[in-house]
Amino acid sequence: MQILDVDLSIKLPDHNDLPCEDGTFVKNFQEHPQSILLTESIWEKLQEIHPDQQFCIGQDSGIYWRITDPPEKGVEAPDWFYVADVPATLNGEIRRSYVLWQELIAPLIVLEFVSGNGAEERDQTPYLGKFWVYEKAIRVPFYGIYEVKKASLEMYHLVGGKYYLMPPNERGHYSIEKMQVELGLWQGIYKNVDLPWLRWWDLQGNLLLTGEEKVKVAQQQIQQEKQRADQERQRADIAEQELIRLRQLLEQK
């Protein structure tokens, strides 16, 4: 990451000084549950990777990458991103935004959910376009563009300072080794909506479940065990009745 050449006597703004919202509402009804699904299902895996709990996740939160006037011209707000090896809070305070000149560690992955035609997410205009900012300024190793209407996911990997489109693996997923996961699309029902949702799998291809899904799986397993036990009891009852019948026949002879 490029180190800013600044006068050290000047106090640079931190996350408390910079705006954390712009007062607009632009999200559709799918994007909020999508962010929650990504965060909840990978949380346990990230806790395994970070036993010291040094990581943070941003959901539509600002990443300040340069000092501008007004400040909003130097920020991008990905729909979802993950940063390794940083504390979840700063001096005991909840983060209002993620400030690169304060943190120095770039997010490992940034995900954008397309709500328009995708031009904004693929804009490579220097200093303005999202694609350019993530590739050239913030230098995010993995950048994903997710289009729910097209049921598509483009994943880019930063190699030598340039993004290259990643090919999917044999399962149609994209492997992110440092997170010990794969990312891909899953057609199914989440929060009463059937869509091609963006989801995580482990490196063996097992879907990472939410807490609600784990409860449902456990309930199904309990129900299956109950059914097996009922069937065993029925077979035992039938066998016992047959044994009684045979004994009665023997006694009659």
BAFI-3210 file (N, C-alpha, C; in Angstrom, 3 decimals, decimal comma, padded with zeros to 6 digits):
// residues 253
n [1|2|3|4|5|6|7|8|9|10|11|12|13|14|15|16|17|18|19|20|21|22|23|24|25|26|27|28|29|30|31|32|33|34|35|36|37|38|39|40|41|42|43|44|45|46|47|48|49|50|51|52|53|54|55|56|57|58|59|60|61|62|63|64|65|66|67|68|69|70|71|72|73|74|75|76|77|78|79|80|81|82|83|84|85|86|87|88|89|90|91|92|93|94|95|96|97|98|99|100|101|102|103|104|105|106|107|108|109|110|111|112|113|114|115|116|117|118|119|120|121|122|123|124|125|126|127|128|129|130|131|132|133|134|135|136|137|138|139|140|141|142|143|144|145|146|147|148|149|150|151|152|153|154|155|156|157|158|159|160|161|162|163|164|165|166|167|168|169|170|171|172|173|174|175|176|177|178|179|180|181|182|183|184|185|186|187|188|189|190|191|192|193|194|195|196|197|198|199|200|201|202|203|204|205|206|207|208|209|210|211|212|213|214|215|216|217|218|219|220|221|222|223|224|225|226|227|228|229|230|231|232|233|234|235|236|237|238|239|240|241|242|243|244|245|246|247|248|249|250|251|252|253]
n.u [000,832|000,497|002,252|001,142|002,431|002,750|002,471|003,585|002,918|000,354|-002,831|-004,338|-007,633|-009,716|-011,806|-013,808|-013,945|-014,707|-017,473|-020,041|-022,225|-024,403|-026,960|-028,789|-031,088|-030,740|-030,844|-032,126|-034,660|-033,398|-030,670|-029,896|-030,641|-028,943|-026,343|-026,399|-026,683|-024,208|-022,422|-023,304|-023,118|-020,405|-019,182|-018,433|-016,363|-014,464|-013,854|-012,481|-010,236|-009,188|-008,273|-007,591|-009,500|-009,097|-010,312|-012,480|-015,723|-017,339|-020,427|-021,880|-020,408|-018,214|-015,067|-012,384|-010,082|-008,513|-007,630|-009,912|-011,825|-015,092|-015,041|-016,469|-015,820|-013,606|-014,105|-015,228|-018,009|-018,404|-020,737|-020,244|-017,469|-014,331|-011,797|-008,685|-006,800|-007,116|-008,480|-011,885|-013,057|-012,154|-010,147|-012,071|-014,358|-017,119|-016,569|-016,975|-016,331|-013,950|-010,682|-008,097|-005,561|-005,238|-005,391|-003,881|-003,997|-005,357|-008,684|-009,290|-011,162|-013,687|-017,093|-019,540|-022,950|-024,877|-027,268|-028,115|-027,180|-024,671|-022,561|-021,444|-020,091|-018,107|-016,610|-013,724|-012,613|-009,999|-009,431|-012,124|-013,895|-015,348|-014,142|-011,527|-010,669|-010,696|-008,847|-006,472|-006,052|-006,999|-006,299|-007,393|-007,224|-009,200|-012,010|-015,443|-018,246|-021,561|-024,544|-027,768|-030,067|-029,168|-028,183|-025,390|-021,848|-018,912|-015,558|-012,605|-009,053|-006,291|-003,276|000,032|-000,619|-002,814|-006,171|-007,393|-009,730|-011,175|-011,244|-013,953|-014,018|-014,363|-016,787|-018,091|-017,454|-015,504|-012,346|-011,001|-008,308|-007,056|-009,157|-010,156|-012,335|-014,868|-016,519|-019,713|-022,767|-025,991|-028,957|-031,922|-034,155|-034,176|-034,963|-037,658|-037,565|-036,951|-034,079|-031,057|-028,737|-025,790|-023,192|-021,161|-018,903|-017,060|-013,631|-013,906|-016,258|-018,597|-021,568|-021,642|-023,525|-026,217|-027,166|-029,900|-030,351|-028,751|-030,149|-032,499|-031,469|-030,568|-033,022|-034,262|-032,581|-033,100|-035,803|-035,587|-034,142|-036,048|-038,049|-036,695|-036,335|-039,021|-039,740|-038,074|-039,174|-041,715|-041,035|-039,969|-042,251|-043,883|-042,309|-042,379|-045,111|-045,373|-043,770|-045,264|-047,539|-046,471|-045,714|-048,194|-049,270|-047,601|-048,267|-050,825|-050,535]
n.v [-001,189|002,243|004,697|007,613|010,854|013,066|015,933|015,370|016,844|017,569|016,614|013,796|013,004|010,712|007,736|008,798|011,435|011,487|011,376|008,888|008,187|009,069|009,937|008,941|006,537|003,620|000,915|-002,274|-004,752|-007,169|-006,975|-006,386|-008,753|-010,476|-009,634|-010,208|-012,984|-013,770|-012,913|-014,211|-016,970|-017,402|-016,748|-018,516|-019,945|-017,894|-017,296|-019,585|-019,286|-016,975|-017,092|-015,139|-013,291|-011,159|-009,562|-007,967|-007,178|-005,449|-004,025|-002,457|-000,316|002,509|002,756|004,649|005,905|007,960|011,386|013,910|016,809|017,502|014,958|012,683|012,174|010,649|008,018|004,613|002,427|-000,664|-003,376|-005,600|-006,547|-007,934|-007,818|-008,927|-009,535|-007,189|-005,223|-005,585|-003,376|000,063|001,320|000,544|001,544|001,359|000,893|003,571|003,823|002,519|003,375|003,806|005,112|005,099|002,472|000,839|-001,783|-003,488|-004,536|-008,062|-009,161|-007,809|-007,300|-006,534|-005,852|-005,900|-003,582|-002,099|-001,805|-002,837|-001,304|000,613|-000,914|-001,988|000,079|001,588|004,084|006,282|007,147|007,494|005,397|002,383|-000,159|000,613|001,907|-000,175|-001,897|-000,361|001,594|000,909|-001,723|-004,404|-007,843|-009,750|-009,305|-009,232|-009,309|-009,398|-010,377|-010,648|-010,743|-011,819|-014,136|-014,445|-014,407|-012,660|-013,048|-011,471|-011,561|-010,072|-009,727|-008,956|-006,255|-005,988|-006,779|-010,005|-012,059|-014,683|-018,209|-020,498|-023,331|-026,975|-027,244|-024,988|-022,883|-020,290|-020,328|-019,189|-019,233|-018,175|-017,623|-020,061|-021,006|-021,384|-019,445|-018,928|-019,409|-020,193|-021,746|-021,301|-021,090|-018,345|-016,437|-016,496|-016,098|-017,207|-017,449|-017,043|-017,101|-015,549|-017,418|-019,208|-021,991|-024,715|-025,787|-028,339|-028,456|-028,331|-026,794|-023,799|-023,298|-021,255|-020,231|-020,741|-022,606|-024,700|-025,451|-026,414|-028,588|-030,147|-030,665|-032,144|-034,377|-035,390|-036,008|-037,971|-039,910|-040,521|-041,606|-043,876|-045,205|-045,667|-047,375|-049,537|-050,343|-051,101|-053,245|-054,933|-055,361|-056,723|-058,986|-060,046|-060,589|-062,543|-064,521|-065,179|-066,216|-068,508|-069,987|-070,482|-072,140|-074,342|-075,175|-076,066|-078,452]
n.w [000,000|-000,774|001,000|002,535|001,866|004,161|006,330|009,470|011,645|011,349|012,321|011,196|010,003|011,791|012,248|013,785|013,058|010,421|008,064|008,422|006,996|004,245|004,201|002,350|000,926|-000,672|-000,937|-001,947|-001,046|-000,928|-000,487|002,177|003,769|002,340|003,030|005,777|005,688|004,556|006,565|008,951|008,340|007,936|010,243|012,368|011,124|010,729|013,342|014,029|012,396|013,443|016,420|018,215|017,800|016,108|013,729|011,333|009,987|007,426|006,453|003,980|004,814|005,129|003,434|003,837|001,655|000,693|001,437|001,086|000,058|-000,192|002,450|001,572|-001,053|-001,059|-000,360|-000,394|-000,218|000,211|-000,309|001,244|003,206|004,350|006,792|007,797|010,814|012,335|015,021|016,176|017,271|017,950|020,349|022,163|021,029|018,761|015,317|013,071|010,474|008,062|008,034|005,928|006,108|008,758|009,548|007,742|006,784|004,143|003,153|002,761|001,074|-000,998|-001,652|-004,020|-004,538|-007,294|-008,278|-010,355|-013,718|-013,535|-014,379|-012,674|-010,762|-012,320|-013,201|-014,339|-014,212|-013,444|-010,067|-009,567|-010,363|-009,040|-009,538|-010,279|-007,934|-006,012|-007,169|-007,806|-005,806|-003,079|-003,247|-003,006|-002,455|-003,350|-005,325|-005,683|-007,866|-007,718|-009,204|-008,690|-010,292|-012,680|-011,781|-011,325|-010,654|-010,562|-009,936|-009,021|-008,872|-007,370|-008,895|-009,141|-009,005|-010,672|-011,599|-012,267|-013,874|-012,137|-012,691|-012,093|-009,801|-009,984|-008,755|-009,356|-007,771|-006,083|-004,838|-001,786|-000,217|002,125|003,771|004,102|002,655|000,075|-002,384|-003,784|-005,730|-004,485|-004,948|-003,339|-000,457|001,608|004,368|003,597|000,857|-002,370|-004,077|-006,111|-003,957|-002,617|-001,255|001,217|001,163|002,690|002,068|001,244|000,012|001,485|002,466|004,337|007,128|008,436|011,789|012,141|010,108|011,022|013,301|012,116|010,685|012,817|014,040|012,024|012,019|014,579|014,252|012,261|013,664|015,600|013,983|013,036|015,447|016,126|014,034|014,603|017,041|016,148|014,502|016,440|018,012|016,179|015,767|018,353|018,626|016,655|017,728|020,014|018,767|017,521|019,774|020,897|018,939|019,214|021,770|021,377|020,067]
ca.u [000,000|001,258|002,250|000,865|003,472|002,009|003,103|003,238|002,393|-001,071|-003,611|-005,195|-008,947|-009,927|-013,166|-014,752|-014,008|-015,217|-018,885|-020,257|-023,404|-024,679|-028,352|-029,633|-031,474|-030,651|-030,783|-033,369|-035,013|-032,600|-029,270|-029,656|-030,533|-027,775|-025,186|-026,533|-026,420|-022,761|-021,742|-023,689|-022,684|-018,941|-018,672|-017,755|-015,114|-013,513|-013,403|-011,465|-009,034|-008,677|-008,551|-007,413|-010,656|-008,627|-010,845|-013,721|-016,558|-018,125|-021,594|-022,273|-019,652|-017,254|-013,611|-011,739|-008,805|-007,720|-008,145|-010,514|-012,760|-015,537|-014,492|-017,208|-015,226|-012,473|-014,588|-016,081|-018,790|-018,802|-021,879|-019,717|-016,020|-013,700|-010,413|-008,011|-005,735|-007,394|-009,494|-013,264|-013,341|-010,990|-010,139|-013,335|-015,463|-017,564|-016,074|-017,912|-015,869|-012,619|-009,818|-006,864|-004,335|-005,182|-005,285|-002,794|-004,272|-006,475|-009,582|-008,899|-012,188|-014,765|-018,186|-020,536|-024,206|-025,348|-028,697|-028,391|-026,718|-023,321|-021,528|-020,792|-019,181|-017,017|-016,055|-012,278|-012,175|-009,042|-009,804|-013,570|-014,602|-015,187|-013,176|-010,196|-010,323|-010,378|-007,658|-005,278|-005,855|-007,097|-005,583|-008,083|-006,833|-010,321|-013,152|-016,553|-019,399|-022,683|-025,774|-028,811|-031,006|-028,549|-027,642|-023,988|-020,815|-017,578|-014,542|-011,316|-007,923|-005,233|-001,966|000,933|-001,270|-003,868|-007,218|-007,624|-010,967|-010,892|-012,106|-014,538|-013,538|-015,264|-018,100|-018,634|-017,147|-014,225|-011,626|-010,248|-007,564|-006,766|-010,373|-010,495|-013,697|-015,189|-017,665|-020,477|-024,206|-026,820|-030,382|-032,681|-035,014|-033,623|-035,892|-038,904|-037,359|-036,207|-033,193|-029,669|-028,032|-024,332|-022,935|-019,858|-018,700|-015,683|-012,792|-014,327|-017,527|-019,740|-022,189|-021,586|-024,909|-026,564|-027,648|-031,259|-030,243|-028,197|-031,251|-033,383|-030,779|-030,608|-034,403|-034,492|-031,859|-033,850|-037,009|-035,195|-033,808|-037,317|-038,707|-035,981|-036,653|-040,402|-039,731|-037,468|-040,172|-042,760|-040,484|-039,860|-043,615|-044,320|-041,551|-042,884|-046,432|-045,167|-043,253|-046,404|-048,389|-045,813|-045,792|-049,579|-049,430|-046,879|-049,024|-052,048|-050,202]
ca.v [000,000|003,475|005,480|009,013|011,816|014,120|016,636|014,633|017,758|017,726|015,461|013,260|012,621|009,285|007,287|009,653|012,731|011,352|010,981|007,452|007,978|010,226|010,322|008,429|005,128|003,100|-000,537|-003,004|-005,612|-008,389|-006,750|-006,471|-010,167|-011,100|-009,321|-010,963|-014,392|-013,929|-012,727|-015,226|-018,311|-017,539|-016,254|-019,592|-020,234|-016,812|-017,441|-020,631|-018,725|-015,900|-017,363|-013,893|-012,447|-009,961|-009,401|-007,196|-007,279|-004,254|-004,228|-001,134|000,631|003,257|002,581|005,886|005,545|009,172|012,587|014,805|017,801|016,906|013,614|011,632|011,893|009,739|006,828|003,622|001,679|-001,972|-004,017|-006,520|-006,748|-008,584|-007,427|-009,816|-009,063|-005,874|-005,377|-005,282|-002,022|000,927|001,915|000,230|002,181|000,748|001,607|004,313|003,553|001,906|004,448|003,136|005,746|004,810|001,025|000,371|-003,131|-003,474|-005,696|-009,213|-009,362|-006,829|-007,795|-005,547|-006,414|-005,043|-003,267|-001,481|-002,596|-003,326|-000,389|001,269|-001,876|-002,311|001,356|001,665|005,479|006,570|007,912|007,614|004,131|001,386|-001,176|001,238|002,177|-001,434|-002,494|000,477|002,418|000,098|-002,962|-005,524|-009,076|-010,417|-008,418|-009,969|-008,579|-010,338|-009,899|-011,613|-010,869|-012,668|-015,313|-014,515|-013,909|-012,465|-012,891|-011,001|-011,756|-009,096|-010,338|-007,967|-004,952|-005,976|-007,759|-011,038|-012,795|-016,029|-019,296|-021,281|-024,703|-027,991|-027,092|-023,696|-021,947|-019,583|-020,656|-018,141|-020,105|-017,542|-017,677|-021,485|-021,135|-021,137|-018,545|-019,266|-019,160|-021,262|-021,526|-021,818|-020,155|-017,698|-015,385|-016,641|-015,684|-018,187|-016,698|-017,519|-016,346|-015,630|-018,174|-019,810|-023,427|-024,990|-026,191|-029,676|-028,318|-028,388|-025,491|-023,257|-023,051|-020,257|-020,836|-021,247|-023,822|-025,747|-025,909|-027,220|-029,856|-030,929|-031,126|-033,214|-035,557|-035,918|-036,618|-039,206|-040,882|-040,929|-042,498|-045,151|-045,874|-046,150|-048,528|-050,653|-050,824|-051,794|-054,553|-055,743|-055,758|-057,740|-060,208|-060,596|-061,164|-063,766|-065,514|-065,610|-067,058|-069,797|-070,694|-070,957|-073,283|-075,472|-075,644|-076,732|-079,787]
ca.w [000,000|-000,858|002,221|002,240|002,209|004,843|007,434|010,672|012,658|011,089|012,765|010,151|010,531|012,038|011,971|014,503|012,384|009,060|007,990|008,262|006,156|003,395|004,323|001,273|001,041|-002,036|-000,909|-002,146|000,077|-000,952|-000,155|003,626|004,185|001,720|003,869|007,024|005,362|004,398|007,847|009,943|007,971|007,962|011,532|013,096|010,424|010,990|014,725|014,011|011,778|014,306|017,839|018,967|017,452|015,416|012,376|011,313|008,796|007,130|005,615|003,503|005,632|004,328|003,472|003,423|001,051|000,466|002,085|000,099|000,544|001,073|002,702|000,881|-002,362|-000,880|000,343|-001,047|000,777|-000,347|000,334|002,253|003,135|005,505|007,029|008,748|011,688|012,922|016,074|015,784|017,754|018,116|021,691|022,802|020,330|017,520|014,137|012,238|009,114|008,037|007,537|005,515|006,605|010,183|009,721|006,870|006,283|003,205|003,231|001,950|000,057|-001,107|-002,483|-004,426|-005,020|-008,384|-008,289|-011,652|-014,862|-013,263|-014,883|-011,535|-010,126|-013,250|-013,655|-014,157|-014,314|-012,374|-008,887|-009,437|-010,536|-007,977|-009,937|-010,217|-006,533|-005,338|-007,789|-007,827|-004,613|-001,865|-003,578|-002,371|-003,148|-004,012|-005,566|-006,269|-008,375|-007,629|-009,833|-008,350|-011,406|-013,695|-011,098|-011,735|-009,752|-011,131|-008,904|-009,518|-007,966|-007,623|-009,132|-009,711|-009,080|-011,675|-011,392|-013,275|-013,650|-011,640|-013,181|-011,003|-009,685|-010,518|-008,123|-009,741|-006,690|-006,141|-003,616|-001,099|000,695|003,405|004,583|004,152|002,141|-001,322|-002,545|-004,981|-005,706|-003,933|-005,188|-002,218|000,271|002,802|004,803|002,828|-000,537|-003,166|-004,973|-006,163|-002,922|-002,523|-000,039|001,478|001,402|003,097|000,941|000,833|-000,705|002,392|002,668|005,687|007,501|009,436|013,021|011,910|009,307|011,882|014,147|011,274|010,409|014,067|014,228|011,053|012,491|015,720|013,713|011,587|014,706|016,204|013,032|013,053|016,707|016,014|013,139|015,332|018,021|015,406|014,100|017,666|018,394|015,217|016,056|019,604|018,351|015,883|018,677|020,826|017,906|017,345|021,052|021,053|018,038|019,793|022,935|020,923|019,522]
c.u [000,870|001,138|002,080|002,023|002,787|002,878|002,664|002,716|000,906|-001,786|-004,540|-006,545|-009,028|-011,396|-014,221|-014,938|-014,708|-016,687|-019,018|-021,514|-023,658|-026,154|-029,276|-030,031|-031,588|-030,689|-032,142|-033,555|-034,208|-031,210|-028,984|-029,627|-029,346|-026,514|-025,217|-026,207|-024,925|-022,045|-022,034|-023,099|-021,168|-018,359|-017,886|-016,413|-014,063|-013,019|-012,366|-010,145|-008,370|-009,017|-008,357|-008,527|-010,250|-009,083|-012,100|-014,412|-017,338|-019,263|-022,137|-021,621|-018,561|-015,817|-012,995|-010,335|-007,954|-008,411|-008,643|-011,400|-013,867|-015,026|-015,169|-016,643|-014,043|-012,858|-015,348|-016,779|-019,254|-020,001|-021,421|-018,210|-015,501|-012,239|-009,821|-007,016|-005,890|-008,457|-010,878|-013,687|-012,035|-011,087|-011,486|-014,550|-015,824|-017,064|-017,217|-017,592|-014,496|-011,688|-008,444|-005,602|-004,192|-004,892|-004,097|-003,007|-005,508|-007,402|-009,073|-009,881|-013,242|-015,815|-019,165|-021,756|-024,788|-026,853|-029,103|-027,952|-025,290|-022,213|-020,757|-019,754|-017,991|-016,296|-014,567|-011,740|-011,230|-009,616|-011,314|-014,283|-014,319|-014,097|-011,760|-009,762|-009,921|-009,080|-006,410|-005,005|-005,878|-006,343|-006,134|-007,732|-007,962|-011,506|-014,239|-017,693|-020,545|-023,941|-026,865|-029,776|-030,479|-028,046|-026,175|-023,082|-019,502|-016,608|-013,221|-010,255|-006,821|-003,886|-001,078|000,285|-002,384|-004,878|-007,324|-008,882|-010,635|-011,789|-012,705|-013,933|-014,596|-016,659|-018,770|-018,387|-015,783|-013,525|-010,861|-009,518|-007,360|-007,970|-010,843|-011,927|-013,711|-016,428|-018,385|-021,947|-024,953|-028,274|-031,185|-033,472|-034,294|-034,522|-037,121|-038,775|-036,477|-035,406|-031,858|-028,809|-026,518|-023,979|-021,528|-019,972|-017,311|-014,925|-013,077|-015,684|-018,760|-020,276|-022,064|-022,979|-025,049|-027,021|-029,028|-031,233|-029,693|-029,279|-032,184|-032,770|-030,820|-032,007|-034,741|-033,810|-032,581|-035,105|-036,701|-034,847|-035,079|-038,056|-038,039|-036,289|-038,072|-040,476|-039,140|-038,451|-041,292|-042,299|-040,377|-041,229|-044,127|-043,627|-042,062|-044,252|-046,321|-044,654|-044,380|-047,303|-047,796|-045,882|-047,194|-049,837|-048,771|-047,638|-050,281|-051,776|-050,032]
c.v [001,243|004,266|006,948|009,887|013,024|014,757|015,983|015,531|017,984|016,460|015,017|012,860|011,115|008,954|008,099|011,003|012,664|010,926|009,482|007,161|009,243|010,605|009,832|006,991|004,580|001,577|-001,156|-004,000|-006,913|-008,177|-006,859|-007,923|-010,881|-010,852|-010,112|-012,437|-014,647|-013,878|-013,868|-016,593|-018,490|-017,199|-017,324|-019,933|-019,158|-016,853|-018,551|-020,085|-017,713|-016,199|-016,138|-012,889|-011,152|-009,973|-008,547|-007,364|-005,991|-004,600|-002,858|-000,043|001,279|002,819|003,881|005,574|006,759|010,353|013,546|015,828|017,970|015,472|012,514|011,299|010,935|008,464|005,922|002,827|000,364|-002,543|-004,983|-006,590|-007,302|-008,167|-008,337|-009,037|-007,610|-006,077|-004,991|-003,886|-001,241|001,644|001,728|000,840|001,402|001,580|002,333|004,109|002,904|002,879|003,866|003,786|005,580|003,332|000,408|-001,031|-003,076|-004,663|-006,830|-009,430|-008,268|-007,400|-006,662|-006,271|-005,464|-004,848|-002,589|-002,388|-003,111|-002,404|000,262|000,352|-002,218|-001,063|001,442|003,081|005,808|007,513|008,017|006,268|003,141|000,376|-000,619|001,427|000,897|-002,038|-001,662|001,227|001,586|-001,221|-004,171|-006,810|-009,766|-009,452|-009,209|-009,058|-009,571|-009,706|-010,939|-011,809|-011,807|-013,983|-015,513|-013,918|-013,836|-012,257|-012,512|-011,168|-010,785|-009,805|-009,298|-006,610|-004,850|-007,081|-008,710|-011,807|-014,227|-017,048|-020,040|-022,680|-025,676|-027,919|-025,779|-022,621|-021,300|-019,751|-019,437|-018,818|-019,476|-017,539|-019,114|-021,739|-021,032|-020,254|-018,899|-018,935|-020,409|-020,921|-022,126|-020,722|-019,649|-016,502|-015,325|-016,230|-016,714|-017,446|-017,439|-016,682|-016,553|-016,284|-018,745|-021,329|-023,605|-025,543|-027,614|-029,648|-028,434|-026,979|-025,055|-022,757|-021,880|-020,980|-021,434|-022,545|-024,974|-026,319|-026,811|-028,583|-030,749|-031,485|-032,260|-034,498|-036,208|-036,629|-037,937|-040,293|-041,405|-041,910|-043,865|-045,933|-046,438|-047,396|-049,753|-051,230|-051,601|-053,180|-055,485|-056,237|-056,869|-059,074|-060,873|-061,244|-062,479|-064,888|-066,057|-066,547|-068,445|-070,631|-071,276|-072,172|-074,529|-076,048|-076,417|-078,136|-080,813]
c.w [000,000|000,436|001,872|002,706|002,835|005,915|008,735|011,781|012,495|011,528|011,646|010,749|010,733|011,836|012,718|013,823|011,038|009,058|007,788|007,454|005,356|003,370|003,223|001,568|-000,362|-002,082|-001,212|-001,004|000,106|-000,371|001,346|004,104|003,555|002,553|005,170|006,799|005,241|005,747|008,812|009,607|008,046|009,331|012,292|012,453|010,717|012,433|014,859|013,463|012,703|015,774|018,718|018,688|016,749|013,948|012,462|009,963|008,639|006,193|005,223|004,351|004,787|004,541|002,950|002,929|000,682|001,134|001,013|000,809|-000,493|001,228|001,895|-000,493|-002,270|-000,174|-000,619|000,049|000,172|000,390|001,428|002,091|004,446|005,574|008,090|009,593|012,110|014,003|015,572|016,216|017,845|019,456|022,387|022,138|019,069|016,341|013,432|010,756|009,217|007,312|007,222|006,071|008,118|010,427|008,988|006,305|005,393|003,465|002,343|000,805|000,162|-002,046|-002,755|-004,984|-006,062|-008,277|-009,593|-012,783|-014,683|-013,721|-013,744|-010,901|-011,011|-013,780|-013,317|-014,346|-013,161|-011,318|-008,660|-009,446|-009,426|-008,312|-009,795|-008,770|-005,816|-005,870|-007,549|-006,531|-003,335|-002,018|-002,809|-003,122|-003,904|-004,111|-006,284|-006,684|-008,527|-008,222|-009,614|-009,522|-012,482|-013,105|-011,481|-010,671|-010,520|-009,975|-009,557|-008,435|-008,359|-007,721|-009,801|-009,911|-010,102|-011,384|-012,579|-012,890|-013,259|-012,323|-011,990|-010,964|-010,194|-009,901|-008,516|-008,695|-006,912|-004,795|-003,091|000,054|002,072|004,334|004,766|003,683|000,623|-001,354|-003,836|-004,804|-005,267|-004,177|-004,051|-001,540|001,511|003,122|003,901|001,360|-001,240|-004,225|-005,118|-005,210|-003,019|-001,189|000,003|001,586|001,993|001,893|000,480|000,132|000,160|002,650|004,117|006,064|008,469|010,700|012,860|011,114|010,130|012,794|013,344|010,972|011,651|014,316|013,270|011,487|013,674|015,232|013,016|012,595|015,374|015,292|013,003|014,328|016,690|015,134|013,820|016,348|017,329|014,978|015,308|018,115|017,481|015,497|017,329|019,403|017,584|016,787|019,556|020,029|017,740|018,627|021,252|020,161|018,608|020,977|022,556|020,398|020,616]
res [m|q|i|l|d|v|d|l|s|i|k|l|p|d|h|n|d|l|p|c|e|d|g|t|f|v|k|n|f|q|e|h|p|q|s|i|l|l|t|e|s|i|w|e|k|l|q|e|i|h|p|d|q|q|f|c|i|g|q|d|s|g|i|y|w|r|i|t|d|p|p|e|k|g|v|e|a|p|d|w|f|y|v|a|d|v|p|a|t|l|n|g|e|i|r|r|s|y|v|l|w|q|e|l|i|a|p|l|i|v|l|e|f|v|s|g|n|g|a|e|e|r|d|q|t|p|y|l|g|k|f|w|v|y|e|k|a|i|r|v|p|f|y|g|i|y|e|v|k|k|a|s|l|e|m|y|h|l|v|g|g|k|y|y|l|m|p|p|n|e|r|g|h|y|s|i|e|k|m|q|v|e|l|g|l|w|q|g|i|y|k|n|v|d|l|p|w|l|r|w|w|d|l|q|g|n|l|l|l|t|g|e|e|k|v|k|v|a|q|q|q|i|q|q|e|k|q|r|a|d|q|e|r|q|r|a|d|i|a|e|q|e|l|i|r|l|r|q|l|l|e|q|k]
***
